Amino acid sequence: MTPPDAVGQLGAIHTQLGAICRAAGDFERALYYFRESIRLEEARGNLYAAAQARGSVAITLMQVGRLADARQYAEAALRGFQAYGAGAADDVQKTLALIAAIAKAATA
């Protein structure tokens, strides 16, 4: 029911669908929705929301044990948040903690 040119709404919808699928344990579908959210948010120039979606991909990949891929997405999310300076300081800290958790899981 959402028009195809409502990119902002579609990006948010895909993020929520990804979160629902991840909570239900459907990780592959969650990854699809999160990646689609990244694509849509980048298309409309909302790089902050794209960084948030990359963080969601990283968390999902970590949950399924794809740690190298998770780290790449987390690092990309970190770069995205760092571009926003002090306004995204909390997101930077959370993403650094995610990267540390991924590194710890990789050595376990």
N, C-alpha and C positions, 0 to 999 in steps of 0.2 A: 504494500500500500504506500510505501515511501517512494516518491519519484526518484528516478535514477540520477537526476541532477542535484539532489539534496545531499551532497557529499558529506557535509558536516553531520547531518543526522545519521547517515549511513555508517560513518566512521564510529560514532558513539554506539549505534545498534550492534555493530560487529564486535566492538569491545565487550559489550554486555553479553552477547551470545557466547563469546569465547570464555568469559568468566563462568557462565552457566554450564557450558560443556566441561570445563575443567573441574568444576565442583562435582559434576556427575561422573567424573572419571573417563570421559571421552576426550582423551588428550589430543588425538589426531585432528578431530573436528575443532577443538579449541585452538590448536595451532593455526588451522585454516582461517578461522574468524579473526584471530589476533593479527595475522599477517595481512589479511584483507583490510583490517583497520589501519595498519601502517600505510598501506598503499593509498587508501582514501585520504588519510590525514595529510600525507605528503602532497597529494594532488591538490589539496586546498591550501597548502602552506602552513598547516598547523603542526610545526615540528615538535612542539611540546607534547601534544597528544600522541604523536608518532613515537616519541621517546617513551612515553608511558606504556604504549602497546608493546614496544620492544622489551621493556621490563617484564611485561606479562608473558611474552614468549620465553624469555630467559627462565622465569620461574617454572613454567610448564615443562620446558626442556630439562631443567634440573630434576623435576619430579619423575621424569621417565628415564633418568640416568644418562642423558645425552649432554654430558658436562662440558665438552669442548664447544659444542654449538651454543649451549647456555651462556658460557663465558663470552663468546663473541657478541651475542645479542645484548648481554648486560653491559659490555664495554661500549657498544654503540648507543645504548640508552644513556649511559653516563656522559658520553660526548654530547648527546642531544641536550641533556639537562645543564651541563656546564656552559653551554652557549647562552643560557639565560642568566648567568651570574648569580648574584646574591638572592634573587627572587626564587631560585630553585634549589637553595642550599639544603633544604630538607630532603628533596628528591635525590640530590647528589649523595648525601649521607646514607640514605636507604639503599641506593644502588651500590655504593662502596661496600656496604654490609652484605648485599646479595653476592657481589663478586667474591668477597671473603668466604661466604658460605659455600659457594661453588668450588672454590679452591680447596677448602677443607674437605668437601665431599670427594674431590678428585684424589686426595691423598689417603682417604679412609680405606 
